[in-house]
Structure formats: structure tokens, C-alpha cells
Amino acid sequence: MEPVKRALSGSPPPVVARTSPRPPLKKAKLDDEPTAPLPLPTTTAPAPAPTVESSSIATTNEAVPEVASTAAVVDAAKPAGAAKGGGGKARQPRQQPDNTRGRGKGRGKPKPHKPGGAEETGQFDVVELLGKERVEEMDKAAQDDGKDWRLEAEKEWGKAQDGKDVEVRVVGMSAHGDGLAILSSASTSLPTRILTIPFTLPNELALVHIHRHEPDYYMSHADLVRIVEPSPDRQRPAIEIEGSAAPAAEDVSPELAAVRAKFGERVQCKYFGVCSGCQYQPLSYEHQLTLKQSVVRKAFANFSLLDPSLIPAVGPTLPSPLQYGYRTKLTPHFQAPPANGKSTGGGRRGKGKGKQPEAEEQVEERDWEVTIGFEEKGRKRIIDIEECVIATQVINTALVSERAAVKANIASYKRGATILLRDSLPPRSEGTTRPAPGEPFPSESHVCITDHHATVREQVGTVEFEQMAGSFFQNNNSILPSLLAYIANAAKGPVVPTGVEAQKRYLIDAYCGSGLFAISLADQFDVIEGVEIDKASVKWAKLNAEYNKGEGRGVVGFRAGNAEDIFGTIEFPPAQTTILIDPPRKGCDSLFLSQLLAFNPSTIIYVSCNVHTQARDIGWIVTESAKKAAEAGDGKKGFWIESVRAADLFANTHHAEGVAVLRREV
């Protein structure tokens, strides 16, 4: 039996804490707001045509080798006329990747893709599986002859409820956790599209229902009907988890038993196969870590546009001590009741005034029922979730009462909303001081905060933080000590020779929020300055710095930054300064990156929840700093990537947190 850890439930029963009457719930937000993508960089230096390495999409448990050249993949994913990619030399301005291929003539302007999202990563999967020559051949037919490959796919395989059921062999896995297969045209036997199939694993034979075809690139989507030949990776005994919301083997519910019969005994969640989260549950944890290592490797190979020689071997994924029961924040959604009390199924609907629902999803009216939970995989509708096995026990206990309260008052809601559930230490008593060095921290029962404006309190190692419940904070507390230890070690830099006086060390924490990195790393630097555009977060960061100050810790300050002059009047010596950045999923914009390069610190530590935009930004930094160093003419090198790896902040999901360290010669 595998040693899988989970938060213990031996503490007193959790409390749902409110500091005010039930707060107004926030409007539901099922997707990230669309943002204008920061286009992928292009290069002008030629590169030899490499062979695409099959292991970059395989999912074996073997160690991930050093990154192989993917210039062919990069070139094929770029717009017609873009210069071919090469090795870290001068680049032209950033340019958006092609998302118009295969549309034929007169198909209209495509919707912008989310930076580093499934569409952008999917284009690289298309070229890798179909082959560069085949993609170029199809592109030429679309451009020269007006061939509409989406229409061809709809004719051959259908769509929506009229789509065909076919058996396919899964040959890979996408960065977002879906199985990938190849569709070949019956008329020519040539590969035409790749197909995503949720909840499948490589090498499996699956019966699937094809329901949608991308208009902008050669990818189609299917629902899983049945796994015909399951992967051996599924054939493992059930895992009993101490303190788990999931039942012991003898108490397995009929719903979970049915899910395990279909997807394997490792699965702990009765909603697996419907809910859009936790894609990796059928896999061993070691396999999950290897997959995330591969995701990072492919991200840098495809999105950085650097020569492979400039990308180091990706380190092993930093594991999470808890694989279940770790998530300290949960935000289930629900919709308001329709005016006529009837549901239309919540499927995809036609957009725009007077537009009828598309044939993609038939609309069937039925009595409406409130559902509180998360999005169904592949659908814009919410499924009812009574518990989440990756959330802490405190949150799952509170979820019961919060669901009941919403259902009792559902008629009062005019719009959909989101419930906030935050695992927190109880409010700090007035006058409480931080324990002296060496003194143990008191044992406290956790509570669940549901008011966005209330204060939450979290302990990370020997450091404690307070902030607004609705603000951002890393929500896997179990991995934060090891993540911070890794970053602290990386921040130390070269060893100072014996007899040489150590210089003062400085840290700038950009995107600092309430001060997690700046305050936690205060014992590694002499002076630390956190920069944050959100003034409310700066207020909390200052309070946290004051509470956690002590002997052996550097001077910590925080300031509100201005986007046009983010580093303001910070006058740290660049050669002695480390800048740590942890931007949102869309990554850094050009304005920030240009200011970062102008400051020119000795070390950059880049933490990211989107390894694809991280790789894109780092590729730009490395290339542009090399140009800057060449212009300086002092013989010193610009930034290079010293190390890169994933940290598993979201175990059992496809999400990988990227951590990269960049140095320059000083």
C-alpha cells in the first residue's frame, strides 16, 4: 500500500467563524476574465531541423532527460512568414502565435487565446503528434485552396449529439491532463486532427464520443464513453487515507464504487469523471511528479524559444507532504434560479442577442434544482459537490452548513454567486506577541472563515500571516516550508571565499501580496523591500512584518508600486540584489519585464502558477539580457537559467507551480 498522507482529524471539531452577519456572496466567475495575451516571442536566428522527441509526450516513470530541440514545433506554430526559431539571439518584437490555421477563407477573426492556456499548448501537441510536414501541408491547402478543415471534420465525425462514437488509442497526455489521440481521415488514411479525451491515460483504448472541433487549429474534443483497454497504471489497490473525507474500503459508497470500477481503485472522489478537477487521481504520486516534471520541460522547450543548450535539465518535482486534504481555500459556485423555474441544462448556448442555442448541445427544459459546486468537465454548467477530497477537513465540515444556508435562501439571489471557505487559525487575541526563538507555538484548532472581509490567519513554519479572507495566498500550507527552504537555498548564491568580507544582500519581492516570500526569507537578507500595486495588501504586509520581526532577521519594508515605475526609488545595488517575482497566470507584461531588465539584479527567482507564461518570460529575459551584455562590451554574460523545476502545490491535479533561478555575471 502506498504511503499517501492526509491532514489528520484528531483536533477538536472545526468552527465556522464569522465576524459579521452572513456576508453577501460574490458573483460567480466560472472562467478567468479574458485578457489580451502577451504574444510568444519569435527569433531570427536559424536552427537545424530537429527530430521531435516522442518522450516529451509520453508518461513513463523514467527520469525526464534534458530538453530536446523543438525548433520545428515552434516554427510550425508561428504565423506564416514568421522567422524561424533558434538559439537565444536577437529577436523581433513579440508576435502572437498562429490561431487561424485550417479556417479556410472567410471564417472570421478567431477569439484570442489565454496566455499559456490549453489552446496555446494544444498547438504544440498538434505539431508534435501530426508532424510538422503534415501540418504545413494542411496549412497550404487552407491558404491556397480555401479548404476548411473544421468543416471537413464535422462532415466526417459529426459534432455535438450527432457526433460519432469511435474507438481510439491514447498516445499521449496534454499539459492540462487530458489524453491525446490521433484522428485519421477515412478517405486518405492521413492524420488530420488530434483528439482530447478527458480522464484517459496513455496507451489505453477508449470508446469516445466526438463532439467539438476547434476552428483555429487541428484539434477536436471528445467525451469518454468507456475505457475498453485500461492502462496497468489504474490497476492498483484502493488507498486508505487517515483522516480522509473519503471512506474506508468497507464503507465505500455505491457512487464511489462505481467510479472506481470505471477509473481505478486509486480514485478517492465520487465526482471523478464528471468534475473538471483532480485529473491525476488514478496515477501513483510518483507518476504524477514525473508528469509535472515533463510539463515544465515541454513548456521551456516550446515557449521560451531558447536554444536547448541554454535550458538546464529540469529538476525533480518538489513533492507535497499531503496529497489529499491540503487545500486551504475553496470557492464553490452556484447559479440563481431562472425566472420560470425551469432549467435548460446549463449547456453551451448561442451568444448574442436573439441567437438560438447551437446544435452542439440540445436544450431540454426541466424543473430547476440548485447545484453548488464546480464546473462539469467540458461543460459550462455546475455540478453539485457535497465534499472535496483535496480540501481540508475544516472546509469540508463548513461546506455542509454553507450549502444548506444557500439552498434555504436561494430565492433571494438575483445572480449566481461564489461561496468562500478559508481554513484559518482563530483570530489572534489583542496584545498577543510572537513566541520567542526556541519557544513552541501554541496548538490551536482551525476555523473556517466565510466572510471575504474578515481576517484570516495562517502559520507557515515559524512565520505567521494575517490578511483579508478574500485576498490571495498560496493554498497548500503543507508544501510551503519546503518550497521556501528551496528558494532560500537558491537565493544564497555563490559561497563567499574564506577571508573575504561578505557584502550586504538585498531582496526585492515584486507582486509581494501580504508578504509571504519577503517575510519568510528575511533571515537570508540584510534589507528586504516588497512591492505591490494593491495598497490593501501592502497594509497587511506591513502588519505582518512588524509581528514577525526579530533578531537575525533583515529589515523588511513594503511599498505600493506604480506600474510605470514599479521599483520606484529603491536604491539597492543591483550586483547585490535578488528580485523574486510571483506574477498571476498571464505572466509579466512587457512594461514590467523592461523595468526588471533595466534594474539588472544579480539574481532573479521566478515563481509561477503557469509554467508556459513563465517559460515565455524567461526566454525573453535571457535573450534580451544577452543583447544588453553584448552592447555593454565588458565581456560579462547576461542572465542564464541556473535551475528550473516544478513544485506540487496542487497534488492530484494537472497544475504545476514553476520555480526558476536566473543569474547574471557581476
C-alpha positions, -999 to +999 in steps of 0.1 A: +000+000+000+014+034-009+022+058+018-002+087+010-005+113+036-035+135+046-043+160+072-053+143+104-087+149+120-077+145+156-082+181+165-114+194+181-144+199+157-139+228+133-158+260+138-173+281+111-162+316+121-180+348+112-172+382+124-204+397+110-238+386+097-237+363+066-218+383+040-231+389+005-217+363-018-196+372-048-209+369-083-200+336-098-169+336-121-166+304-139-137+314-161-108+338-159-117+371-175-103+371-210-071+390-212-051+402-242-023+376-244+013+387-244+023+370-277+051+345-279+085+358-288+100+350-322+136+346-331+155+354-362+185+330-359+182+298-380+182+265-363+188+230-377+156+210-381+155+185-352+135+154-347+106+157-323+113+136-292+085+112-285+093+111-248+082+147-245+046+135-246+050+101-231+041+095-195+066+069-183+080+069-148+115+072-161+137+102-153+130+130-176+160+136-199+174+170-208+153+190-231+155+182-268+153+207-295+118+217-306+125+244-331+104+225-357+074+226-333+080+263-326+083+273-362+052+253-373+031+270-345+040+305-357+022+326-383+031+323-419+061+345-426+075+345-391+112+339-388+124+305-378+134+300-342+169+295-329+193+299-301+188+329-279+200+356-304+184+388-314+146+387-316+120+406-334+091+421-313+068+396-297+043+382-320+011+362-313+012+326-324-010+315-352-045+307-342-061+309-377-048+277-393-072+254-410-100+280-412-102+283-449-113+316-464-139+340-448-141+322-415-138+355-395-115+366-367-107+340-341-110+346-303-077+355-286-063+326-267-054+328-230-017+331-225-002+297-218-037+281-219-050+249-234-052+264-269-016+276-270-002+244-256-025+224-278-010+239-309+024+224-300+007+190-293-008+192-328+025+196-345+042+170-323+016+143-330+006+151-366+041+160-377+055+193-389+053+184-426+016+172-423+006+205-406+023+226-432+006+206-459-028+212-443-020+249-438-011+252-475-044+236-485-063+260-463-045+291-475-042+283-512-074+263-518-097+276-491-100+242-476-120+244-443-106+216-421-131+222-394-159+217-418-142+186-431-140+172-396-177+179-389-186+161-421-165+130-412-170+128-374-200+149-367-205+172-337-225+176-305-251+149-301-247+140-338-210+133-333-197+098-339-187+072-313-153+058-322-125+037-306-092+054-303-058+046-289-045+072-265-009+081-274-001+110-250-013+134-224-017+172-227-003+197-202-038+200-189-043+164-180-063+151-210-055+121-230-045+127-267-053+105-297-048+109-335-077+111-359-070+100-395-093+107-424-111+076-438-107+089-474-069+093-473-058+075-441-037+105-433-037+120-399-059+151-398-065+161-362-056+153-327-083+145-302-085+153-265-102+127-242-106+136-206-099+110-178-078+087-201-042+076-198-016+069-225-018+035-242-054+030-233-080+020-259-111+041-254-146+044-269-153+081-272-180+105-285-166+132-307-185+165-300-164+195-310-138+207-334-115+237-330-118+262-358-084+277-353-061+246-352-063+209-358-077+197-325-110+181-317-126+171-284-144+140-272-163+128-242-152+095-228-178+067-232-159+037-219-123+026-214-120-006-234-084-015-225-073+002-193-038+011-185-020-010-160-014+022-140-051+020-130-048-015-117-038-007-081-055-014-048-075+013-031-056+036-008-070+042+027-061+077+039-061+085+076-084+114+084-098+114+049-132+126+039-132+096+016-145+064+033-125+034+043-127+004+020-156-013+038-177+019+038-173+029+002-205+045-012-221+030-042-212+062-061-175+059-053-176+022-060-190+028-095-163+055-102-136+031-091-149+004-113-146+027-143-114+046-134-094+025-110-091+019-073-068+048-066-096+073-071-108+089-039-136+112-052-171+101-062-172+130-086-142+120-106-151+116-143-176+145-141-159+173-121-132+192-141-106+190-113-081+164-099-073+148-132-043+127-119-061+107-092-058+073-110-020+077-110+006+069-084+020+100-068+055+093-081+040+092-116+022+125-110+055+141-100+072+128-132+044+141-154+047+176-139+085+175-145+077+167-181+052+195-184+078+220-172+104+206-197+080+209-226+070+244-215+105+256-217+112+237-249+082+252-267+076+286-251+110+300-243+123+299-278+158+294-264+184+271-279+182+237-260+218+243-248+205+273-228+179+253-209+191+232-180+178+197-172+145+202-153+149+191-117+127+166-099+093+180-088+091+192-052+065+169-036+036+179-015+036+163+020-002+160+017-018+147-015-054+150-001-069+173+025-044+201+017-063+228+001-070+257+025-093+277+003-124+266-017-148+286-037-179+266-048-202+283-073-240+283-078-264+299-101-296+319-093-329+303-101-344+311-136-374+333-137-397+305-150-383+279-125-371+257-154-336+246-162-322+244-198-294+220-187-267+246-184-251+236-216-233+258-242-257+283-256-256+306-285-242+340-276-256+374-287-290+390-288-316+368-304-292+340-312-306+305-308-288+276-290-264+258-312-269+222-322-238+214-301-260+209-270-297+202-272-317+223-247-342+204-226-363+221-201-368+205-167-376+216-131-346+236-119-325+224-090-299+244-072-264+229-077-235+242-056-200+231-066-177+233-096-178+231-134-185+199-151-157+188-174-162+202-208-194+220-200-204+254-188-226+241-160-221+235-123-223+201-107-234+196-071-205+189-048-210+178-012-174+174-004-140+180-020-113+154-011-084+177-017-098+204+007-090+203+045-115+187+068-123+220+083-135+233+049-155+201+042-173+204+076-181+240+069-193+233+034-223+213+048-238+243+066-229+268+039-247+246+013-277+243+035-278+281+040-277+288+003-304+264-005-326+278+022-322+313+008-318+306-029-350+325-039-334+357-027-305+356-052-308+375-084-275+364-098-251+334-094-226+337-066-195+321-051-191+308-015-158+315+002-143+289+025-109+297+041-091+274+066-077+297+093-062+298+127-086+315+151-084+353+154-053+365+172-061+379+207-053+415+212-018+420+227-006+386+215+032+385+208+052+361+187+068+333+207+104+339+215+130+319+195+130+283+206+096+285+222+069+262+208+039+277+190+006+270+208-016+243+194-048+258+181-079+244+164-086+257+129-118+275+120-134+282+086-138+318+075-166+326+051-166+364+051-145+380+023-137+410+046-128+390+077-093+384+088-076+350+082-045+339+100-020+313+087+012+299+101+040+290+077+069+274+095+078+299+123+062+328+105+026+340+109+005+359+085-028+378+086-048+391+057-082+396+043-100+364+036-108+373+000-072+381-009-047+357-025-025+334-005-009+301-015-034+275-005-014+244+001+002+251+035+018+217+038+043+224+010+052+260+018+080+252+043+099+230+018+092+255-011+105+284+010+136+263+021+143+256-016+140+293-026+161+303+004+189+280-006+187+292-042+189+328-031+222+323-012+242+324-044+279+316-047+298+308-015+319+338-003+356+327-002+373+325+033+388+358+044+366+378+021+341+401+038+306+392+028+287+421+012+252+430+023+224+412+005+192+427-007+158+413-018+130+429-038+098+409-036+076+420-066+040+410-066+045+406-028+009+404-017+007+402+021+044+394+023+048+356+022+082+355+005+096+388+017+089+380+054+097+343+052+131+350+036+140+378+060+167+357+077+185+354+043+189+391+035+200+423+052+174+445+036+141+434+020+116+456+001+082+442-010+065+459-039+027+456-046+003+476-066-027+467-043-025+491-014-047+470+009-022+441+006+007+465+014-011+474+047-013+438+057+023+431+047+035+459+069+015+445+099+029+410+092+064+423+090+060+441+123+046+410+141+074+387+127+104+409+132+132+395+155+169+390+160+188+377+130+162+389+105+168+416+080+150+450+078+117+444+059+097+472+043+068+473+019+056+500-006+028+505-031+043+503-066+033+522-097+031+500-129+050+526-149+078+528-123+074+496-103+108+497-085+103+534-077+131+549-056+145+515-044+183+522-045+197+487-038+230+479-055+220+457-084+250+434-081+240+426-045+202+423-052+179+394-058+144+401-073+117+375-066+086+376-088+054+356-085+030+371-111-006+360-120-013+333-146-009+356-176+027+362-166+046+395-167+038+423-192+064+440-214+064+471-192+074+451-161+100+430-179+117+460-193+119+476-159+132+443-144+160+442-170+168+479-165+173+473-128+195+444-137+197+424-104+223+397-099+196+370-094+160+366-104+138+339-088+107+334-108+078+316-092+047+309-114+014+291-114+016+290-152+049+274-164+041+283-200+040+320-195+069+316-171+090+300-198+079+327-223+090+355-200+123+338-190+131+332-227+127+370-233+148+379-202+177+356-213+177+368-249+173+405-242+199+405-214+224+388-238+219+416-262+223+441-234+255+425-222+269+424-258+262+461-262+279+469-229+311+453-243+326+445-209+329+407-215+303+398-189+274+375-196+237+383-193+212+362-174+213+324-177+189+298-162+207+282-133+178+258-124+141+251-131+117+227-115+081+222-106+066+224-071+035+203-065+012+229-048-019+211-063-014+174-059-037+151-079-044+179-104-025+188-136-014+222-122+024+226-118+040+256-100+072+266-117+103+277-098+132+290-118+165+307-107+184+330-131+218+345-125+240+370-144+277+377-142+286+405-119 
